[in-house]
């Protein structure tokens, strides 16, 4: 019984699908073992394998295809060249990833990690026709731990590691 109570309090503390009032877009995915593991991620190779592969390149999205989404290739070994210091196509004048600067990194806004009003400079949410990423999840964002891992990689210099 103590185990169940402890588990319930951990799930409640970590968040299990709470809406975000900050304009970050969507509802957080429930905390899982994969999300907890993401608290240790800080290099691109792991993010490619454990986050992008499972949440971004499935079903034709961001896998190097000829579709609009496919033009942003997030496959292992390709993501760096398609993210760091690359112009965002959704919002002209922004870069997808600016090393060591999460507030200027449009990728984090698209993931719902940085709220539009907290971006540098402040902006608005992505157009409704595009929305926040990942798409096709019923407006469910990546769990906070996975979003934080991407932010951590950017803060640490967005290295090709």
N, C-alpha and C positions, 0 to 999 in steps of 0.2 A: 504494500500500500504506500509506503514511503517513497519507493521508486516512482510510482505513478504520479504522486504529488510533486516530486522533484522534477520529473520530466515535463509535467504541465507548466511548472513555473519557468523552466528554461525556455520552452516554446513561447510562452507569453512574453518573456523578456526579450527574446530575439525577434519577435514579430512573426506573424504567420499569415500575412496577406492584408496588412493594413493599408488603407488608402493614404495618399499623401496630399496634404493641403497646400504644399508649397509650389504647385504647378509643375512638379517633376514628372507628371504623366503616369497614369496607370496605378496598378495595385502591385505591391511586392509579391514575388513568388514566395511560397512557404519555405521556411528554413529546413534544409535537409542535410544529410551527411556530406553531400557534394558542396553545399553552400558553406558548411563549417570548414571543410577542407580548404576552401578558397581563401580563408584568412591567412594561409601560408604562402599564397602566390604573390610573386613580385617580378617575375621575368616573363618576357614575351612568349617564349617557347611553351611554357606551362599554360599561359592564358590562351594561346592558339589551340592547344590540345584539349584543355579542360573547359574552356568557356566558348570560344569562337566555334570550335568544331561541333559542339552539342547544341548551341543556341543561335548560330548565325549563318552557317554554311549548309544547313540541311535544306531539303526540298527546293534546290535551285537558287537559294538566296546567297549572296556574297561568296560564291564559290568559283569565281572567275569566268562565269558564263557571259553571254552577250546581252543579257537583260540589264535594265538600268541598275538593279540591285547588284547584279554580278560584276559590274564595273568596279565595285569595291571588293577586292579579293581578300578575304580573311583566312584563306587556307594557310596551313603551316608552311613557313618559309616565304610567304608572299605578303603577309599582313603589314609588316614594317614598311615596305615600299609603297603601300597603298594608304597608309595612315599618317606617318610622321611628316609634318610640314607640307601636307597635301591639302589643296583647297577643297572646302566642303562644297558639294554641288547643290545642297539644299539651301544654304544661305551664303550668298556671295560675300566675300571679304573675310570669311572665317576659315580657319585651318581645322582639320579633323583632330590632329594631335599636335600640341605645342609642348615640347619637352619641358618638364618641370613646372608647367602652368595649367593645372586642371581647369581653371575658370575660363581660359582661352581655348580649351580643347572641345570642339563641337561634338566629338564622339560622346563625351560624357553627358552633354545635354541630350543627345539623341537616345542615350541609354536611361535617361531620367535620373542620373546621379547628381547633375548640377541643374538646379532650377533655372528657367530662363532669366528671371530677375537677378540671379546670382552670377550669371555669365559675365565675362569681361570683354566688351561692354555688354550691359544688359540687353536682352533681346526678347523675342516672343517664342512660343512653342512652335515646333515644326508644323508645316501645313497639314491640315486634317487629311489630305489625300495621301500623305506619307506617314505621319504620326511618329510616335516614339518606337524604339526598337526594343526587343524583337517584335516583328509583326506576326500576325496569325496566332497570337497567344491569348486572345480575348482581353486585351489591354492589361496583361500581366507582365510586369517588368522582371528582369533578372533579379535574383535575391540580392539584398544589400551587400552581402559578403562578396559576391562576384563583381558587382559594380565597384565596390571598394578596391578589389584587386586590380582592376583596370586603372582606377585612379592612382593607386600606389605605384604601378608601373610608370605612369606618366610623371608622377612626383619624383621618382627616382631617376628621371632623365630620359624616359622612353627609349631605352637602348634596344638594339637588335640582338637580344640575348635569349 
